[in-house]
């Protein structure tokens, strides 16, 4: 009966995503009626729907799909970090991984004199996120008694450090390029194109496959390092592999979308209210709900202000900060019982 309810939740999420995709394609600066939308989707070559087809297929469809991939990827990254560190407050933004990735991209843009490819930006973002991860592991390795607990504090410190370094780079960068870089850093899907979807889709599917393959090991880590070791898991090596995986996925998404925080914090906790952790349905539900959440954040960012667009990162930061405080309050109440 319980498993049946979980499958119904999965189907509801898939249905909600389908409806949300249609909403994302129709809403915006130039709203499309239902007849224009379905005409553009089903008869894109018909001259009658030429303008609508251009809006749907060239502008909004790539953007919608990238938002879906970004939301699912960031949600999975948050779930992965919360599992391997056993810290419910873990998130790529709070761990400094997003700040490191942003620093890598801004450094590349500041040093570059020509057009920068998406592959170069992804490599720079991954290098920055890996630099943060290496520093994080070095710092927490010196505090063996509380290694897992100290990771979040060290991550927040590194996040501020790399944010300061990024601001310093922007201070030295050409003023004409600063505004575009700042808008990208706050998170946006404006520049999404069909050529941008392949790498994040590949990374998301790879990460999902590996997490499904090793879901028993991930569940064992929730019981503690000693319990996982008694089950034959090389805890240190496995945690390192999962942290590298989270850095790769975050780096690819940040290079395309900029810094979008708190998605990895909020979504896994919301999904746990409906689907218990550790199952394959939990992983799939987290990815689906993350994509659904990001779709509506993007829609809100497009419609919030007339004749202009709000950066996506501002919306997620506003929602995430409130959620973070509520989570801290709930955790304090539970510890006090």
C-alpha positions in Angstrom: 0.0 0.0 0.0 2.8 2.4 0.9 4.8 1.6 -2.3 1.6 2.1 -4.3 1.3 5.6 -2.7 4.9 6.4 -3.6 4.3 5.4 -7.3 1.2 7.7 -7.3 3.4 10.5 -6.1 5.9 9.8 -9.0 3.1 9.9 -11.5 1.7 13.1 -10.0 5.2 14.7 -10.3 5.5 13.7 -13.9 2.0 15.0 -14.7 2.8 18.3 -12.9 6.0 18.7 -14.9 4.2 18.1 -18.2 1.7 20.9 -17.2 4.5 23.1 -16.0 6.4 22.8 -19.2 3.4 24.0 -21.2 3.0 26.9 -18.8 6.7 27.8 -19.2 6.4 27.7 -22.9 3.3 30.0 -23.0 4.1 32.5 -20.3 6.6 35.4 -20.6 7.0 38.8 -22.1 5.0 37.7 -25.1 2.3 35.4 -23.8 1.0 32.7 -26.2 -2.6 31.5 -26.2 -3.3 27.7 -26.1 -4.1 27.6 -29.8 -0.8 29.4 -30.6 1.2 27.1 -28.3 -0.2 23.8 -29.6 0.0 25.1 -33.2 3.7 25.9 -32.7 4.3 22.6 -31.1 2.4 20.4 -33.6 2.7 22.5 -36.8 6.0 24.4 -36.5 6.4 24.6 -40.3 3.1 26.3 -40.8 3.6 30.0 -41.7 0.5 30.9 -39.6 2.5 29.9 -36.5 5.9 31.2 -37.6 6.3 33.8 -34.8 4.9 31.5 -32.1 7.1 28.7 -33.4 10.2 30.8 -33.2 9.4 31.9 -29.6 8.7 28.3 -28.5 11.5 26.3 -30.3 14.3 28.9 -30.3 13.8 30.7 -27.0 11.6 29.0 -24.5 12.0 25.3 -25.1 15.8 25.3 -24.5 15.3 27.5 -21.5 12.6 25.3 -20.1 14.6 22.1 -20.5 17.8 23.7 -19.0 15.7 24.8 -16.0 14.4 21.3 -15.6 17.9 19.8 -15.8 19.4 22.4 -13.5 16.7 21.9 -10.8 17.0 18.1 -10.9 20.8 18.3 -10.9 21.0 20.7 -8.0 18.5 18.8 -6.0 20.4 15.5 -6.5 23.6 17.2 -5.5 22.1 18.5 -2.3 20.7 15.0 -1.5 24.1 13.5 -2.2 25.9 16.0 0.0 23.4 15.6 2.9 23.8 11.8 2.7 27.6 11.5 2.5 28.2 14.2 5.2 25.1 13.2 7.3 24.4 16.9 7.6 20.8 18.0 6.9 22.0 21.5 6.1 24.4 20.5 3.4 24.0 22.2 0.0 26.5 23.0 -2.8 25.9 26.7 -2.2 26.5 26.5 1.5 29.5 24.1 1.0 31.2 26.7 -1.2 31.2 24.4 -4.3 29.0 26.9 -6.2 31.2 29.8 -5.2 34.3 27.9 -6.3 32.7 27.1 -9.6 31.7 30.8 -10.1 35.3 31.9 -9.3 36.6 29.5 -11.9 34.3 30.9 -14.6 34.9 34.5 -13.7 38.7 33.9 -13.7 38.5 32.4 -17.2 36.3 35.3 -18.4 38.7 37.9 -16.9 41.8 36.4 -18.5 40.2 35.6 -21.8 40.5 38.0 -24.7 38.1 36.2 -27.1 34.9 34.2 -27.2 34.8 31.5 -24.5 33.2 28.2 -25.3 30.7 26.4 -23.0 33.2 23.5 -22.7 35.9 25.9 -21.5 33.5 27.4 -19.0 32.4 24.0 -17.7 36.1 23.0 -17.3 36.8 26.2 -15.4 33.8 25.7 -13.2 34.7 22.2 -12.4 38.3 23.2 -11.6 37.0 25.9 -9.2 34.6 23.5 -7.5 37.3 20.8 -7.2 39.7 23.4 -5.6 37.1 24.2 -3.0 36.5 20.4 -2.4 40.2 19.8 -2.0 40.6 22.6 0.5 37.5 21.4 2.4 38.9 17.9 2.7 42.3 19.2 3.8 40.7 21.5 6.5 38.3 18.9 7.9 41.0 16.1 7.8 42.7 17.9 10.6 39.6 17.7 12.8 39.2 13.9 12.8 36.9 13.8 15.8 34.3 16.0 14.1 35.2 15.7 10.5 31.6 15.4 9.1 30.2 18.1 11.5 32.9 20.6 10.7 32.5 20.3 6.9 29.5 22.7 6.8 31.3 25.4 8.8 34.5 25.1 6.7 32.3 25.1 3.5 30.6 28.4 4.6 34.0 30.0 5.3 35.3 28.9 1.9 32.1 30.2 0.2 32.8 33.6 1.6 36.5 33.4 0.7 35.8 32.6 -3.0 33.0 35.1 -3.2 35.5 37.7 -2.1 38.0 36.6 -4.6 35.4 36.7 -7.3 34.5 40.2 -6.3 38.1 41.2 -6.5 38.4 39.8 -10.1 35.3 41.7 -11.1 36.9 44.9 -9.7 39.7 44.4 -12.1 37.6 43.3 -15.1 36.4 45.5 -18.0 33.5 47.6 -16.6 31.5 46.8 -19.8 31.6 43.1 -19.1 30.9 43.3 -15.4 27.1 43.8 -15.6 26.7 40.7 -17.8 28.9 38.7 -15.5 27.0 39.9 -12.4 23.6 39.0 -14.0 25.0 35.5 -14.8 26.4 35.0 -11.3 22.9 35.7 -9.8 21.5 32.8 -11.9 19.7 32.9 -15.2 18.5 30.7 -18.0 18.3 33.6 -20.5 21.2 32.5 -22.7 20.1 28.9 -22.9 20.4 27.3 -26.3 20.0 23.8 -27.7 23.8 23.4 -27.7 23.8 23.9 -23.9 21.6 20.9 -23.1 23.9 17.9 -24.0 26.5 18.1 -21.2 24.1 18.8 -18.2 21.8 16.0 -19.5 24.7 13.6 -19.7 26.0 14.6 -16.2 22.5 14.4 -14.7 21.9 10.9 -16.1 25.4 9.7 -15.1 24.9 11.0 -11.5 21.5 9.5 -11.3 22.7 6.1 -12.5 25.7 6.1 -10.1 23.5 7.1 -7.2 21.0 4.3 -8.0 23.8 1.8 -8.4 25.3 2.7 -5.0 22.1 3.6 -3.2 22.7 0.8 -0.6 26.1 2.3 0.2 24.6 5.7 0.4 22.0 4.5 2.8 24.6 2.8 4.9 26.5 6.1 5.3 23.4 7.5 7.0 23.9 4.9 9.8 27.4 6.3 10.5 31.0 5.6 9.3 31.5 2.7 11.7 28.3 0.9 10.7 29.1 1.4 7.0 32.6 0.1 7.5 31.3 -3.1 9.1 29.3 -3.7 6.0 32.5 -3.7 3.9 32.4 -0.2 2.6 35.6 1.8 2.2 34.0 4.9 3.7 36.8 7.4 3.0 37.2 6.4 -0.7 33.4 6.2 -1.3 32.8 9.6 0.3 35.6 11.1 -1.8 34.1 9.7 -5.1 30.7 11.0 -4.2 32.1 14.4 -3.4 33.9 14.6 -6.7 30.7 13.6 -8.5 28.8 16.4 -6.7 31.5 18.8 -7.7 31.4 17.8 -11.3 27.6 18.1 -11.5 27.6 21.5 -9.7 30.4 22.8 -11.9 28.6 22.0 -15.2 25.4 23.6 -14.0 27.0 26.7 -12.6 28.9 27.3 -15.8 25.6 27.4 -17.7 23.2 28.9 -15.2 25.3 30.8 -12.7 25.0 30.6 -9.0 21.6 29.3 -7.9 21.6 28.6 -4.2 19.4 26.6 -1.7 17.7 24.3 -4.2 19.8 21.4 -3.0 18.9 22.3 0.6 15.1 22.7 0.2 14.1 20.0 -2.3 15.5 16.8 -0.5 13.8 17.9 2.7 10.5 18.5 1.0 10.6 15.1 -0.8 11.3 13.3 2.5 7.9 14.3 3.8 6.4 12.1 1.0 9.0 9.5 0.1 11.4 7.8 2.7 15.1 8.2 1.9 17.3 5.4 0.6 15.0 4.0 -2.1 15.3 4.4 -5.8 11.9 6.3 -5.8 13.4 8.8 -3.4 16.2 9.6 -5.9 13.8 9.9 -8.8 11.3 11.9 -6.9 14.1 14.3 -5.7 15.2 14.9 -9.3 11.7 15.3 -10.6 10.6 17.7 -7.8 13.8 19.7 -8.2 13.1 20.2 -11.9 9.4 21.1 -11.2 10.5 23.6 -8.5 13.0 25.3 -10.8 10.5 25.5 -13.7 8.2 27.6 -11.5 11.0 29.7 -10.1 12.0 30.6 -13.6 8.4 31.4 -14.5 8.1 33.6 -11.4 11.4 35.3 -12.3 10.0 36.2 -15.8 6.6 37.5 -14.5 7.6 39.2 -11.2 8.6 42.5 -12.8 7.1 44.2 -15.9 9.3 44.5 -18.9 12.3 43.0 -17.2 13.5 39.7 -15.8 14.5 38.9 -12.2 17.6 36.7 -11.7 16.6 33.2 -10.7 19.2 33.1 -7.9 17.4 36.0 -6.1 14.2 34.0 -6.0 15.8 30.8 -4.7 17.9 32.8 -2.2 14.8 34.5 -0.8 12.9 31.2 -0.5 15.9 29.3 0.7 16.9 31.7 3.5 13.4 31.4 5.0 13.5 27.6 4.6 17.0 27.5 6.2 15.9 29.4 9.3 12.8 27.2 9.6 15.0 24.1 9.4 17.3 25.4 12.1 14.4 26.1 14.3 12.9 22.6 13.7 16.3 21.0 14.4 16.6 23.0 17.6 13.2 21.9 18.8 13.9 18.3 18.1 17.2 18.4 20.0 15.4 20.1 22.9 12.8 17.2 23.2 
